[in-house]
């Protein structure tokens, strides 16, 4: 995300991420034919990622009243979220 592909268009300049602040991320197409699930992250969360890894939502912890995220590869996400 720090260096988007040449085919991507930036509508707003990316801000410098601040420690301790949460950032939401969501993607969609202009015609709304496709979209992603959302993910919320902090700078500390990003620092846990290695190249090729993504942070993704796996559920909600009722006791702690918070979303639960995991780190994995795109292949992991597909296996966790897609069913035949």
Backbone bond lengths (Angstrom), bond angles and torsions (degrees), N, CA, C in turn:
res aa  C-N    CA-C-N  psi(-1)  N-CA   C-N-CA  omega(-1)  CA-C   N-CA-C  phi
1 X - - - 1.446 - - 1.520 111.58 -
2 X 1.307 117.33 -25.12 1.458 119.52 179.06 1.518 110.38 -66.91
3 X 1.334 116.82 -29.69 1.457 121.72 179.64 1.528 108.90 -131.49
4 X 1.357 118.29 81.98 1.464 120.32 -177.53 1.528 112.21 -62.83
5 X 1.308 114.97 155.54 1.465 120.75 177.95 1.528 110.81 -59.38
6 X 1.312 115.81 154.48 1.465 120.94 -177.98 1.523 111.89 -60.54
7 X 1.332 118.23 -28.78 1.465 120.86 -178.43 1.531 112.93 -78.08
8 X 1.334 117.69 -10.32 1.468 120.96 179.36 1.517 109.89 -81.19
9 X 1.304 115.13 147.55 1.459 120.12 177.41 1.526 108.42 -112.97
10 X 1.305 116.38 128.01 1.464 121.26 179.31 1.525 108.26 -94.81
11 X 1.324 116.35 119.74 1.461 120.36 179.55 1.514 111.79 -90.23
12 X 1.325 116.36 -27.88 1.460 121.85 176.31 1.513 108.50 -134.50
13 X 1.300 116.98 140.58 1.455 120.68 177.69 1.528 109.15 -64.79
14 X 1.339 116.25 136.41 1.454 120.69 178.72 1.524 109.52 -67.95
15 X 1.316 116.28 140.46 1.457 121.30 179.35 1.519 109.69 -91.23
16 X 1.309 116.72 160.32 1.450 121.27 173.50 1.521 107.79 -74.05
17 X 1.320 116.77 125.50 1.458 120.77 -178.20 1.521 110.11 -70.45
18 X 1.322 115.03 139.42 1.462 121.68 -177.95 1.531 110.26 -104.01
19 X 1.339 117.66 137.14 1.469 120.37 177.23 1.532 111.42 -58.56
20 X 1.336 116.21 139.63 1.454 121.49 176.00 1.521 115.50 81.24
21 X 1.308 118.39 -5.59 1.463 121.72 179.46 1.529 109.58 -97.36
22 X 1.328 116.82 140.26 1.468 121.85 177.42 1.518 110.26 -92.11
23 X 1.325 115.42 140.42 1.463 122.13 179.60 1.526 109.19 -125.18
24 X 1.334 118.31 129.00 1.463 120.86 174.67 1.533 110.07 -90.04
25 X 1.324 116.64 148.56 1.457 121.75 177.48 1.519 108.57 -136.15
26 X 1.325 115.99 133.59 1.453 122.07 -178.28 1.524 107.66 -149.91
27 X 1.309 117.62 141.55 1.464 121.13 179.99 1.515 111.76 -125.47
28 X 1.330 116.24 149.81 1.457 121.64 179.40 1.522 109.67 -158.42
29 X 1.318 115.71 166.60 1.455 121.37 174.98 1.521 109.22 -97.29
30 X 1.314 116.25 156.86 1.476 120.00 -178.45 1.519 112.86 -59.30
31 X 1.344 116.73 -36.26 1.469 118.91 -178.14 1.536 112.19 -89.65
32 X 1.320 116.61 6.40 1.466 122.95 178.00 1.532 112.91 62.75
33 X 1.320 116.74 23.41 1.460 120.20 179.44 1.531 111.75 -80.51
34 X 1.324 116.48 -14.16 1.455 120.69 -179.48 1.521 109.27 -153.54
35 X 1.331 115.33 149.74 1.463 119.58 177.24 1.523 108.99 -154.35
36 X 1.318 115.56 172.96 1.456 121.08 178.90 1.517 109.68 -114.98
37 X 1.314 115.86 165.93 1.449 119.37 166.57 1.520 107.61 -73.74
38 X 1.304 116.80 160.10 1.453 118.47 179.98 1.524 110.58 -91.40
39 X 1.306 115.31 160.55 1.456 122.22 175.03 1.523 107.30 -141.35
40 X 1.320 115.90 140.14 1.457 121.78 175.80 1.522 107.12 -112.74
41 X 1.331 116.35 139.56 1.455 119.61 -176.45 1.521 110.73 -148.65
42 X 1.322 114.85 161.91 1.461 123.01 173.19 1.527 107.67 -117.60
43 X 1.305 116.16 171.72 1.453 120.78 176.25 1.533 110.04 -59.92
44 X 1.332 117.07 -39.95 1.469 120.84 177.96 1.534 111.24 -61.89
45 X 1.337 117.19 -37.14 1.473 120.46 177.06 1.528 110.39 -63.00
46 X 1.326 116.72 -42.78 1.466 120.38 -179.28 1.523 111.79 -65.00
47 X 1.316 115.96 -35.00 1.464 120.20 -179.21 1.523 112.10 -66.17
48 X 1.328 118.04 -16.79 1.466 122.11 177.84 1.527 112.19 -82.53
49 X 1.327 117.68 -13.33 1.461 121.58 -176.73 1.522 112.02 -86.33
50 X 1.324 115.46 141.39 1.455 122.71 170.88 1.526 107.64 -105.26
51 X 1.339 118.08 162.39 1.468 119.55 176.64 1.529 110.84 -52.88
52 X 1.326 116.22 135.66 1.462 121.61 179.82 1.517 113.88 88.47
53 X 1.319 117.45 -1.84 1.467 120.71 178.84 1.523 110.12 -105.48
54 X 1.323 114.50 153.88 1.458 121.63 177.03 1.523 109.40 -135.16
55 X 1.315 115.83 154.86 1.467 122.93 175.15 1.512 106.38 -101.31
56 X 1.334 117.47 132.24 1.462 119.32 -177.85 1.522 111.53 -143.47
57 X 1.294 114.49 152.22 1.459 123.02 -178.25 1.522 110.57 -76.67
58 X 1.349 116.40 130.98 1.464 120.38 177.97 1.520 112.70 -118.43
59 X 1.322 118.36 -9.58 1.455 119.55 179.41 1.519 112.62 165.20
60 X 1.333 113.60 -165.40 1.459 120.73 -178.97 1.526 108.16 -134.72
61 X 1.322 116.92 131.03 1.460 123.03 178.78 1.527 107.95 -93.39
62 X 1.327 116.37 106.64 1.471 121.50 -177.58 1.530 111.83 -62.54
63 X 1.330 116.67 -41.02 1.467 120.31 -177.69 1.529 111.50 -64.48
64 X 1.320 116.52 -43.73 1.464 120.45 -178.73 1.528 112.33 -88.46
65 X 1.342 115.24 -9.49 1.464 122.06 -179.22 1.528 112.04 53.91
66 X 1.332 114.28 53.29 1.463 119.55 178.54 1.518 110.88 -153.35
67 X 1.321 115.25 156.30 1.456 121.21 176.78 1.525 109.38 -72.51
68 X 1.322 115.72 149.88 1.456 122.23 179.59 1.532 107.84 -112.50
69 X 1.314 115.63 127.24 1.464 122.26 -179.12 1.514 109.79 -118.44
70 X 1.332 115.97 154.21 1.459 122.54 173.17 1.512 108.45 -128.98
71 X 1.316 115.54 165.56 1.458 122.36 176.75 1.517 107.45 -115.43
72 X 1.318 117.00 133.09 1.453 120.90 179.34 1.510 110.94 -164.66
73 X 1.298 115.55 -173.70 1.461 121.60 177.17 1.520 109.14 -91.04
74 X 1.327 117.76 163.33 1.470 119.20 174.66 1.535 112.96 -54.77
75 X 1.326 117.38 -31.67 1.465 121.00 177.92 1.525 109.78 -66.29
76 X 1.333 117.39 -40.29 1.464 121.95 177.25 1.515 110.79 -60.54
77 X 1.321 116.22 -44.77 1.470 120.62 -179.64 1.521 109.64 -60.86
78 X 1.309 117.54 -45.91 1.464 121.09 -179.27 1.523 110.28 -59.89
79 X 1.325 117.24 -43.23 1.465 120.79 179.98 1.529 111.23 -65.90
80 X 1.341 116.83 -37.43 1.471 120.83 -178.93 1.521 113.43 -75.28
81 X 1.324 117.19 -28.63 1.458 118.62 -170.71 1.520 115.91 -111.37
82 X 1.299 118.19 -16.28 1.470 120.46 -177.04 1.522 110.55 -104.81
83 X 1.303 115.00 137.00 1.460 118.82 175.99 1.521 108.47 -124.60
84 X 1.301 115.50 154.77 1.472 119.65 -178.10 1.513 110.11 -89.39
